Every structure is written in C-alpha cells, then in structure tokens.
Amino acid sequence: MKKFQLGYMTIITSLITTNLAFGQSIIIKGNQEIDKFVEEVNSLLQIKYTDSREYGDVNSKSNSVYEINANGEKIENSFDLKLKIEEYILRENVLDIEIIDKGHKKENNEIIGKEYSTYDRYQTNEELYEIYNNYKNEKIINNIKLMDRKNKITTQIDKIEKVVITLLNGQEVEISKGSDKLDFTKYIDKNGNRVNLDNVDINTSEGMSIAKAIVGFDKAKELNYLKEFDIPSKVVADIKVIEDGYVESKDLNEFYNGSYSKEGKDFIEALANKVFYYNGSKFNLNYDLLENGTDEEKVINNVTKVIYKDGKYSFDIKMNVAKDVSLYLINNQNFKLKIYSDSHTHIENFRNDVINAIVNGNKDIINREYDILAGNDRFETSVEVSKEYTKINNANGVVLVGKDAIVDGLSAAPFAKYKNSPILLTEKDNIPSVVMEEIKRIFNDYNGVDTVYLIGGEDTISYKVYNQLVDELKKVRIKRISGKDRYDTSINICNEMDLSSVNNAYIVGGYGEVDAMSVAPLAVRQGAPIIVSPRDGLTKDGKYFLKVMRI
C-alpha cells in the first residue's frame, strides 16, 4: 500500500476544503501525532446545527454537523476515536475513517440543514436509479452510469451516490440527491436555449450536429410554492490510517513453551542489554522508554497488551532501531516485533518476562521454570487451577461461574480473593463430574467450607445446577449473585465485598474480555472491585457505587 505522510493539524480541513481524492493515508508515528489527529476530528464534532426547531438541543451529540465512522462503526467522541486507533495499531488492520457531512450550510450566521426551492429535487437513491432505468436508452445519451461514493460503478441501489450521464458530444451531466429534478424530454444547449429534436434524424450528419449541441436537460416544471428539503449528506473525506515502521512476526514456540530455548534465552538477554539482533546484525535499541530504564508505564506502552484474534494470542514489542545496515531497517526507524502463540498462559508469562528484562535489565528470568496448569477442557483447567490455589491457601468457599460468562467470571475475581475461594466453571444445566468432585474435595478438606457462590442469573447457571448441589452435597449454602445484565451483576458482586479500605476501582467494557482479563490480576492483588460498563458510559448504579466509594 502506498503511504502518504500528511500534516495532522490541517489534514481534515484540507481534505474537506480542497476535495482531495478518497483513500488518502496517514502514517501514525506515536501518541503525540495520534492526539493531534484526534483533536482535529473532535473539533469537527463540535460544529453543531443552530436551528433547534429542526435538530433539537444544540448541545446534544446528534446535533453535530459531521459524523465520524471508523471501519463502519460510528464514533461518538474523540475518546472513542483514540481507542479505535489504538485498537487498530494492536491488530495491524488498516483503519478506514469516514468523515460525513450530514448536510448543512451557513446562512445569516446560522448553521442549518434545510433549504427551500420552487423546484422539486431528487431525494432518494431510488429516484436516482429510476433515471438510469428509464433513460438508459434515450437517443441523445451515449452512456449512463450509477456511481458510489468512491466513483466506482455500482448496481446496488443503497450505494448509489450519483448518476453520471454522458451525452453524444461527450458532455457529462451529474445528478445526485439534492439536485433539481430534470425533464429529460427538454434539451438545452450551452447558452441555455431549448433544442428541439422533433422530426430530427440524428443518424444523419445534420441531425447529429444538432444533437451534439445538447449539453443538458431543462429543469422540471417549477412549483407554485416553496418546498422544504433536507440538505443531503455526503462523504467529505475518506482516510486510511496506517502505521509506519517495519513489522516482523515470530512464533512464541521458537522462544518459549514453558521453558526457554537457547534462542529465547538470547532474546531476553539482548533486551536486558538494550540490543536487538535481526538478520545477523546487531541493533542498538533507541527506545524513548529506556532513557531512565525504570519507567514501567512507558515500557508497558511499548509492550502491548495480549490480544486474541483468528485463533491466536499475540502482543507487540515496539522498538526504535539505531543502525542502518539492513535493506528493511533504516536509522531511527520504528520496528515492531509481533509475538504470537496458541497458549494464553505461555504468552502472558513471556510478555511479563520481556517487561521485566527491559525495565530491570533482569536476565535471571530465563532460568525460571513454570508449572503448566491445563486440562483437556476449560472445566478440567479450572479444577487444576483450583488445586494449585488450595495448595497455598485455605479455602472458605467455592465461586461457580458459567462456562461462557467470561466477563462475569473476571469481575468476580476480586470477590473470590475476598472470600478466599477458588473459581470453578460449570455448564448452564449441569456441573461436570470433574468439577463436582473438586467441590466435594474442598468441602471435605477444609473446615467450615459450606458455601457455593453462583455468579450470574439463570441464563448462565440454571436452577438445575442449584438442585444438583443440594442433592450431592450433605451440607451446602448456596448464594446467587446476579443482576439483570452483566453490568448490574458486576455492581452486585462489588456490594458483597467490604471495600472500606479500598480507594480505587477498575472499569472495563462489557465486551472487553481481553481488557478485563489483563486487569483482573492487578485488581485481585489490590483487593479492588471490577466494574463492567457499557460502551457509552457507566450505568446509573455504577456511578452511584463509585460515588459511595468516593472515587
């Protein structure tokens, strides 16, 4: 893909005012440039309609003149846009940003979305399609095309942006939504005079000469009143955001599979020494983050979070190299090494070691051995983790989570620590035998254990599980913690904890499983609650909970 490096603070306005071609590309080179780009996009979102009679409260989000879409998803504010860009950078996808003018003009210092005319106008895609369908065989029309917003021919009615008519003389007539309706039986020349083709044989040289004088069509009959029209929307900029820098991918199995290979040991040792080897050449790492060597936050910004995509777990190590010896790498060029694996446990362990090596220059981690906790399925794995947990902790209960309720389980992690109880997984209507045996073991091995906490409503853990516990355990207290949805459930989980000595909380998106997974260990360590929030902001109960916590 060809890349264009464009200035940030003027990119949007220049695209809009100069009508540059679609498909312009922006190179992302760090958080500062992202912030500048986001700032300018946000300035567009602040341009509002002033005609409150038509568009409601001038302060509402929906009242903005412009609409921003990123990969087809509507962006409500600059915060969401920045998150989208950061997500794209992690996933290495091209981010398509559309800037749409919802239809406006300035009139008497007002920004309005309506206008009036004594001529009727084309307002729908269907009307544009009718032009094509009805007049494609018109004798003075050489060619007629339906075009989409990228000026490509389309046959899909919902994608039609305009009709382009090519006349016999090569003159093009463009018609789009908002154009005055035309009478295709009335022809005009370049001076606006009517051209009559009645009884004219255009197959003759004389007739063709008359026909070629036609440059367009007259307007349809004028109305005897003013008619109101919405100013049509249009895409004013189509931008592709791409990241600058060379990218290399590596399979984690080449480095590490629970213990380090020689290549893995060399790799970690090199990072600890602030160097990197590529294609047999040694590169000095020129990280901004390594200026002081101990700024963990900066490190984490350049060693990205683990994500899951297409059946693989991966994270990126972002570097800046300082030696020009490669066909691919130039001095002070950004470089990104993508590490991928089938194992979430392995890749998280390896990522932590990378951060430790960079921050602390720690080479000893390469000699560390790891125990692999795994079973044949998620139920057996939860049992193995439970057994390991109870080797070093007395159990006071059991936390039971539905197998598909990942967010519920993650938000319950601090609660499980608070109750000193391992988390086990269950089917909706049945506790797998391996899980039930583990519950029985915990009840038998640890004095006073009599409580099973069910996390989530009946759509994740049904009353069949409740009854199974009652039938198979001699003495059991069952407490269900649930809500009307995952957001409400997370608040109710928090309400079961004594948080009087806790001064922070973690907020994760309702469908941000990876984010919640990343933050769960930190929240557990701090005893802090995890609150699940919708994309557009905290629920009323969530806000109240934080207010009570004085956060």
HELIX and SHEET records of a PDB file:
HELIX    1   1 TYR A    8  THR A   18  1                                  11    
HELIX    2   2 ASN A   31  LEU A   45  1                                  15    
HELIX    3   3 SER A   52  TYR A   55  1                                   4    
HELIX    4   4 LYS A   61  ASN A   63  5                                   3    
HELIX    5   5 SER A   78  ARG A   91  1                                  14    
HELIX    6   6 ASN A  125  TYR A  135  1                                  11    
HELIX    7   7 ILE A  157  LYS A  159  5                                   3    
HELIX    8   8 SER A  205  ALA A  211  1                                   7    
HELIX    9   9 LEU A  252  GLU A  254  5                                   3    
HELIX   10  10 LYS A  262  ALA A  272  1                                  11    
HELIX   11  11 ASP A  288  LEU A  290  5                                   3    
HELIX   12  12 GLU A  296  ASN A  302  1                                   7    
HELIX   13  13 HIS A  344  ASN A  360  1                                  17    
HELIX   14  14 ASP A  364  ASN A  367  5                                   4    
HELIX   15  15 ARG A  378  ILE A  392  1                                  15    
HELIX   16  16 ILE A  406  SER A  411  1                                   6    
HELIX   17  17 ALA A  413  TYR A  418  1                                   6    
HELIX   18  18 SER A  433  ASP A  445  1                                  13    
HELIX   19  19 TYR A  463  GLU A  472  1                                  10    
HELIX   20  20 ARG A  486  CYS A  494  1                                   9    
HELIX   21  21 GLU A  513  GLN A  526  1                                  14    
HELIX   22  22 LYS A  540  MET A  549  1                                  10    
SHEET    1   A 5 GLN A  24  ILE A  28  0                                        
SHEET    2   A 5 LYS A 234  GLU A 243  1                                        
SHEET    3   A 5 LEU A  95  ASP A 101 -1                                        
SHEET    4   A 5 TYR A  66  ALA A  70 -1                                        
SHEET    5   A 5 GLU A  73  ILE A  75 -1                                        
SHEET    1   B 2 LYS A 105  GLU A 107  0                                        
SHEET    2   B 2 GLU A 110  ILE A 112 -1                                        
SHEET    1   C 2 LYS A 114  SER A 117  0                                        
SHEET    2   C 2 LYS A 227  ASP A 230 -1                                        
SHEET    1   D 3 ILE A 141  MET A 147  0                                        
SHEET    2   D 3 LYS A 162  LEU A 167 -1                                        
SHEET    3   D 3 GLU A 172  SER A 176 -1                                        
SHEET    1   E 3 ARG A 194  VAL A 195  0                                        
SHEET    2   E 3 LEU A 182  ILE A 188 -1                                        
SHEET    3   E 3 GLY A 216  LYS A 219 -1                                        
SHEET    1   F 4 TYR A 246  ASP A 251  0                                        
SHEET    2   F 4 ASN A 334  SER A 341  1                                        
SHEET    3   F 4 LYS A 312  ASN A 320 -1                                        
SHEET    4   F 4 ILE A 307  LYS A 309 -1                                        
SHEET    1   G 2 VAL A 275  TYR A 278  0                                        
SHEET    2   G 2 SER A 281  ASN A 284 -1                                        
SHEET    1   H 4 ILE A 423  THR A 426  0                                        
SHEET    2   H 4 VAL A 398  GLY A 402  1                                        
SHEET    3   H 4 THR A 451  ILE A 455  1                                        
SHEET    4   H 4 ARG A 477  ILE A 481  1                                        
SHEET    1   I 2 TYR A 506  GLY A 509  0                                        
SHEET    2   I 2 ILE A 530  SER A 533  1                                        
END                                                                             
